[in-house]
Amino acid sequence: MENKYKFDSFLSFTLGDEYFAANVAKVLNILEMVKITKVPKSPDYMLGVINLRGSVLPLTDLRLKFGMKQAEYTSQTCILVLDIEIDKELLQVGALVDSVQAVLEITPENIKPPPNIGSKYQSEFIYGMANPSDEFIMLLDMDKVFSTIELIELKESSVKINKKKSAKTEEVK
C-alpha cells in the first residue's frame, strides 16, 4: 500500500470505544473545550464555530459525523485543529473527539487496506487499518472525512461570520 503522507506518525484518538488516528501532518493543534457558538441551519454534526486566536473555526463533532451518539463532554474531550484541503486550498476546521491518546509511528508495511464489507463507517474515510497493540486503529484520511460540499458550506459559514465580525468591529470604531 502506497503511503500518501510525508510522515509515518499518526495522532490516535477515541470516539466511544473505537480508536482512530489522523496523520500528524494534518493536525495543527489540540485544544481544550471552549465556548461554541451555534450556526443556524447547519447539519447536526456541525456544532458551530469557535474563536481560534481571533479567527472563526468551524467545529464538527466526529461522533455525529460517523453516525455515533453524541456524548457528554469530559475533561478528556478535546478539539483537533486540522488542515483540510479543498480544491487545492487549505481550510482549518475543528474536530471534536472524546480523547487524544498518543502519537504513533506506523510504517507503511504495517498499514492494512480498509475493510470493504460490513464496516459501520464509510470506508472512503479510512486510509487504512493498523494494529500496533491489542486494538485495531482506523487511520482516517481527514481530507475525505469532510466531503467537498460540506467543506464549501463550512468555508462559506466561516467567511460570513468573519464578515459580520469585521462589520461589528468597524461599527465600534
C-alpha positions as CSV (number, residue, x, y, z in Angstrom):
1,M,0.0,0.0,0.0
2,E,1.5,3.3,-1.1
3,N,1.9,5.9,1.7
4,K,0.2,9.1,0.7
5,Y,1.7,11.1,3.6
6,K,5.1,12.5,4.2
7,F,5.2,11.2,7.7
8,D,4.6,7.8,9.3
9,S,3.4,9.5,12.5
10,F,-0.3,9.4,13.4
11,L,-2.2,11.0,16.3
12,S,-4.5,8.5,17.8
13,F,-7.8,9.4,19.5
14,T,-11.0,7.8,20.6
15,L,-14.7,8.1,19.7
16,G,-16.5,5.9,22.2
17,D,-14.8,2.6,22.3
18,E,-13.2,2.9,18.9
19,Y,-9.7,4.0,18.1
20,F,-8.9,6.3,15.2
21,A,-5.8,8.2,14.0
22,A,-5.0,11.1,11.8
23,N,-1.7,11.8,10.1
24,V,0.2,14.3,12.2
25,A,0.8,16.4,9.0
26,K,-2.9,17.3,9.2
27,V,-3.1,18.2,12.9
28,L,-2.2,21.8,13.7
29,N,-3.2,21.9,17.3
30,I,-5.1,20.2,20.1
31,L,-7.4,22.4,22.2
32,E,-9.3,22.0,25.4
33,M,-13.1,22.5,25.1
34,V,-14.1,26.2,24.7
35,K,-17.4,28.0,24.2
36,I,-19.1,27.0,21.0
37,T,-21.3,29.5,19.0
38,K,-24.1,27.7,17.2
39,V,-24.6,28.3,13.5
40,P,-28.3,28.3,12.4
41,K,-29.5,25.8,9.8
42,S,-26.2,23.8,10.0
43,P,-26.0,20.0,9.9
44,D,-26.4,18.2,13.2
45,Y,-22.7,17.2,13.2
46,M,-21.6,20.8,12.8
47,L,-21.6,22.0,16.4
48,G,-20.9,25.6,15.4
49,V,-17.8,27.8,15.4
50,I,-15.2,28.7,18.0
51,N,-12.7,31.6,18.3
52,L,-9.2,30.5,17.5
53,R,-6.9,33.4,18.1
54,G,-9.3,35.9,16.6
55,S,-10.3,33.6,13.7
56,V,-13.5,31.7,13.2
57,L,-13.0,27.9,13.3
58,P,-15.9,25.7,12.2
59,L,-16.3,22.8,14.7
60,T,-17.6,19.3,13.7
61,D,-18.5,16.5,16.2
62,L,-16.8,13.4,14.7
63,R,-19.1,11.1,16.7
64,L,-22.1,12.6,15.0
65,K,-20.4,12.7,11.6
66,F,-19.7,8.9,11.9
67,G,-23.3,8.2,13.0
68,M,-22.5,7.6,16.6
69,K,-24.5,9.0,19.6
70,Q,-23.4,12.4,21.0
71,A,-21.6,12.0,24.3
72,E,-21.3,14.2,27.4
73,Y,-18.2,16.3,27.4
74,T,-15.5,15.2,29.9
75,S,-12.1,16.6,30.9
76,Q,-10.7,14.4,28.2
77,T,-12.9,15.8,25.4
78,C,-10.8,18.0,23.1
79,I,-10.7,19.7,19.7
80,L,-8.3,18.7,16.9
81,V,-7.5,21.7,14.7
82,L,-6.9,20.3,11.3
83,D,-5.7,21.5,7.9
84,I,-8.2,20.1,5.3
85,E,-7.6,20.5,1.6
86,I,-10.5,21.7,-0.6
87,D,-9.9,22.5,-4.3
88,K,-6.1,22.8,-3.6
89,E,-6.8,25.3,-0.9
90,L,-6.3,24.7,2.9
91,L,-9.1,25.2,5.3
92,Q,-8.8,24.9,9.0
93,V,-11.5,23.0,10.8
94,G,-12.0,21.7,14.3
95,A,-12.9,18.1,15.0
96,L,-14.4,17.2,18.4
97,V,-13.0,13.9,19.8
98,D,-13.5,12.0,23.1
99,S,-9.8,11.9,23.9
100,V,-6.4,12.1,22.4
101,Q,-4.2,9.0,23.1
102,A,-0.7,9.2,21.6
103,V,1.4,9.8,18.6
104,L,2.2,6.5,16.9
105,E,4.9,5.7,14.4
106,I,3.3,3.3,11.9
107,T,5.4,2.2,8.9
108,P,3.6,1.8,5.6
109,E,4.2,-2.0,5.6
110,N,2.1,-2.2,8.9
111,I,-0.9,-0.4,7.4
112,K,-3.5,-2.8,6.1
113,P,-6.1,-1.8,3.5
114,P,-9.5,-0.6,4.9
115,P,-12.3,-3.2,5.1
116,N,-14.6,-3.4,2.1
117,I,-17.7,-5.1,3.6
118,G,-19.5,-4.7,6.9
119,S,-17.8,-1.5,8.2
120,K,-20.2,0.7,10.2
121,Y,-18.1,3.7,9.0
122,Q,-17.9,4.8,5.4
123,S,-14.7,3.1,4.1
124,E,-13.8,6.1,1.9
125,F,-12.8,7.9,5.1
126,I,-10.5,5.2,6.1
127,Y,-7.0,5.3,4.7
128,G,-6.0,2.0,6.3
129,M,-6.0,-0.1,9.4
130,A,-3.2,-0.6,11.9
131,N,-2.8,-2.9,14.9
132,P,0.2,-1.5,16.9
133,S,-1.1,-3.1,20.1
134,D,-4.2,-5.1,21.0
135,E,-6.7,-2.7,19.4
136,F,-7.2,-2.0,15.7
137,I,-6.9,1.7,14.9
138,M,-8.6,3.1,11.9
139,L,-6.3,5.5,10.1
140,L,-8.5,8.3,8.7
141,D,-8.0,10.3,5.6
142,M,-9.1,13.6,7.1
143,D,-9.5,15.3,3.7
144,K,-12.1,12.7,2.9
145,V,-13.9,12.8,6.2
146,F,-15.4,16.1,5.1
147,S,-17.0,15.9,1.6
148,T,-16.3,18.8,-0.8
149,I,-19.8,20.1,-0.4
150,E,-19.5,20.1,3.4
151,L,-16.2,21.9,3.2
152,I,-17.6,24.5,0.9
153,E,-20.5,25.0,3.4
154,L,-18.1,25.3,6.3
155,K,-15.9,27.7,4.4
156,E,-18.9,29.9,3.4
157,S,-20.2,29.9,7.0
158,S,-16.7,31.0,8.3
159,V,-16.5,33.7,5.7
160,K,-20.0,35.0,6.6
161,I,-19.2,35.0,10.3
162,N,-15.9,36.7,9.8
163,K,-17.6,39.4,7.6
164,K,-20.2,40.0,10.3
165,K,-17.5,40.2,13.0
166,S,-15.5,42.7,10.9
167,A,-18.6,44.8,10.3
168,K,-19.3,44.9,14.1
169,T,-15.7,45.9,14.7
170,E,-16.0,48.7,12.2
171,E,-19.2,49.9,13.8
172,V,-17.5,50.1,17.2
173,K,-14.7,52.3,15.8
